[in-house]
C-alpha cells in the first residue's frame, strides 16, 4: 500500500507540473484554445465580435513574421456575456470561462483610460495572467494613440505567453548613453525621432527643445520622444510595434543593453528574442515552410449555471466529524454561494451511487431548503467515485442533452483505486469537475479530472477550526457571472475554546457590499451563546438554529448597514470548536465590489525550492494598495503558517503598489497537500484605490514626425498619482491547493539563500555614490542577512556574468537590517579597471549565516559625465518655437528680429571701440 501511495504521489506531481489558469497549447506551431472573454459589464455590440476576429487574424500574420515563421493563432474562442441576445451561432461553452480568459474585453477603469495592458506580476520567462483591452480600443477608436490593434495584440501576447517585458520604461524614459548624450529608453536605438516638450501659454501652444533637469542631469518630466513616422529599423516589437518597419523582436545583435528598460531590468539585460528562444514553445517548434491558415473562431455564450453535488457518504466519512462538516459546508453553498437562476442537483455515493435530487432551479429560499433536505444523514460502505460521477451525468443529461459547461462538485475523503477508469470519460464529457479533498487520502485520479476540465482543486484538513471545508465551498462561485452577483466572503474564522470562553471579533461591511449578507456559526459539541450587534449597537437575534447539523445562520434582509458589526460567541463545552463565516454580495450592480484573489506560483513543488504566494486586491480592475494582507497556509497534518504579504516591489513582489501582495513561503512541515487562505483588511485612511497606470501597459504614442513636422495625438488622461482613500473593509479568499514533495522529516536544514535584491538604486553625489535597496532576509525574505557583497565595474555585462571578478567595495561598516527594511549605503568608488568607462555599474549579493549567497541584484548605474542634450535648433526638424501646422510662428519671427538687432548692435559697438583704440594709439605718449 505504501508503494502504491508513493507511485500515486509521483503521478500527482506529474499531473500538476506546469498547471496554469490558461488552457492555451501549442500544436504544430499554432496556438489552440485561446479564450477571449467579453466582460458582462460591456454593453451589447456585435461590432466588437467582428473586430475581434479581424484583430486576431491580423495579429496571427504579424506574429508569424515576428517569430521567424514559428507561431500563429490556430483556433480562438470568443466568450459572449449571458446578458447579450442569444443567437443560433452561439454554442454553450465547456471549460471556457471568464476566469480562464487569455484576453479580457472590459470597460475602462477610469473613463477615457483605454490603455491596453497585460496583467503580469511574475518573474521573467513566466506566463502572465491575461491581456486587457477596452471596447473602444477593440472598435478602433484609439488607433492614433496605440497603433494597429493586431500588432499590439502580438506585443501583449509576448508578455502573456513568454514572460518578456517592455523595451521602454515610463518611470525612466531617458538615460545617459555611452555616447555621452541623453537618449530615449528604447530598443533598438536605430529608431529615430525627436525629444520635445509640448507647452501652452496664453492660448498659444508650441513644441520646444527639452531642458535638462539639474538634479537628474536628464530631460525634464514633460519631455517626450516623438518617433519618425517613416523608419527603416526592424526591431523591436516590445518597444513600438506600431511603426510600420518594426517586424522583429530585439535580438542579441541589435538589443540596447544600455537603456533602463523593463526588459533589461527584469530579464538580466537579455533581449526579448533570447528570452523567447528559451521558452518551451520555441524548443518544441521549428520554422514553417508555408504560410499558416487563418484562425478558426468559436462563438460561445454561457447559459444558466448547472451544478450537481456529488457527496461522499462512505464509512470513512464518519471519522473526525467529517460527514457533519460536509453537511455544514454544503448547506453554506446551497444557502448562500450558488447564485439565483442556477440549476442544482445532488448525488450520494459510497460503493454505489444514488440520485437524491434532480436538477432544481434556484429561485428563492424554497428551492434552497428543498435541497437541504437531501443531504446525507449517515455514513457507511466503500468508495466508488466513478459511480458517483456517472450518476451526476444522468442528473445533468435529464435536463440537458449535452454535458458541456455543466459543473460537478465532488467531495471525497477516501482513496479509490478504480477512480482512474473514468478519467477519460470525464475528459470527453465537457463537464467541469471541482474536487474538494477532505483529509490526506482523497483519490489522486480525481485531481487529474479537475485539472483537465478546468475545475478547482481545493483541500481541507480535519482541523475544523480552520474552517477549510466551508471556505472551499464558498469559493465555488460561477466563473462567468457578473462580479456584482457573486457571494464574497468577508469573514472566516475559527477557534478551539473551553466552556464559557468567548470568541469575540468584528466584521466590516463596506459600502460596496451589503446585499444578501449571511452570518453562519458552527460548533462541534453544543450550541454556543451567540450575540451579534449592528453598527448602530442594535442586537440582531433572529438566528435559525439547526441542532442536527450543529450550525446557526441568518440573512440580513435588504442591504446590511455599513460599518462595524460586532459578534461574541461563548462556548458551552470544553474543547469546543466554533467558527464564524460571513458573506455578502455587491450593494449595487453599477459599483464593482472589492475582491481578493489568492494563488500560488505553482501547483506542485519539491524541497528546497520556495513557493510564492500572490493575493490580488482589486475593485473591478483598479488596484487597492496599502491594505493589510495575510496568508494562512495549512499542511495536510493541520499545521498552519501565517505570512504577511507585501506590495513593496521587492523580494517575491515584482511591482510596487500594483495591488498584488506577495511573499515567499518556505515553512514546509509535511509532504503532500497544502491549502491557502488569504485575509485582506483595509483600515480607514490606509487602503487606497491606485489610479496609476499599469506597469506593463502599451506604449502611448504622443505623436509622429511626418514630413519634418510633429503631428501630435490627443493627450492621454493624466491620473498617474491619483489615489482615493477607501473606507474600512475586510475580505477572505481561498486559493487552489498545492503539493510538496521531498520535505525532510524533523527540522528543515538551512538550504534557503537570501532573496535577490531587485530594487537597487544608485545616485551620484559629488564624489560619493548613494545606494538604496530593500533588505532581503536570511531565508529569502525572512530574517536578517549576515553581510552584503557590493561590486562595481565599468562594463555592465562583465558585472552580470563575472560578478566575483569585479572590484569589491568595502562594506565593513554596513550592518544589515531586518528583511523588508530600507537599506542605504554611501561609498567612494575606487578606480575601475576598464579604460574609457563612461558609467559605474553596481550590483549586490547578500550572504546568510550558512554562507548561502543570493543571486546578484539588478544592476544600478551612475554616469561619469554630464550628458549632452539635443542641439537646438535642429536643421532637420522644426525649431522649438515652430508651429507644426503652419511652419511659421510669431514668436520665432520676434526672436529673429530681436536677434538681428542684437547682432547689429554688437557689430556697431565693436567697430566704434576699434576706431577709438586706433585713434588713441596715434596720440603722443606723455612722460611721467
Secondary structure, 3 states (H helix, E strand, C coil): CHHHHHHHHHHHHHHHCCCCCCCCEEECCEEECEEEEECCCCCCCHHHHHHHHHHHHHHHHHHHHHCCCCCEECEEEEEECCCCCCCCCCECCCCCCCCCCCEEECCCCCCCCCCCEEECCCCCCCCCCEEEECHHHHCCCCHHHHCCHHHHHHHHHHHHHHCCCCCCCCCCCEEECCCCEEEECCCCCCCCEEEEEEEEECCEEEEEECCECCCCCCECCCCEEEEECCCCCCECHHHHCCCCCCCECCCCCCCCCCCCCHHHHHCCCCCHHHHHHCCHHHHCCCCCCCCCCCCEEEEEECCCCEEEEEEECCHHHHHHHHHHHHHHHHHHHHHHHCCCCCEEEEEEECCCEEEEEEEEECCCHHHHHHHHCCCCCCCCCCCCHHHHHHHHHHHHHHHCCCCCCCEEEEEECCCCCCHHHHHHHHHHHCCEEEEEEECCCCCCHHHHHHHHHCCCEEEECCCHHHCHHHHHHHCCCCCCCCHHHCCEEEEEEEEEECCCCEEEEEEEECCCEEEEEEEEEECCCCCCEEEEECCCCCECCCCEEECCCCEEEEECCCECCCEEEEEEEECCCCCEEEEEEEEEEECCCCCCCEEEEEEECCCEEECCCCEEEEEEEEECCEEEECCEEEEEEEECCCCEEEEEEECCCCCCCCCCCCCEEEEEECCCCCCEEEEEEEEEEECCCCCEEECCCCCCECCCCCEEEECCEEEECCCCCCCCCCEEECCCEEEEEEEEEEEEECCCCCCCCCCCCECCCCCCEEEEECCEEEEEEECCCCEECECCCCEEEEEEECCHHHHHHCHHHCEECCCCCCCCCCCCCEEEEEEECCCCCCCCCCEEEEEEEEECCCCCECCCCCCEEEECCCCECCCCCCCCCCCCCCCCCCCCCHHHHHHHHHHHHHHHHHHHHHHHHHHHHHHHHCCCCCCC
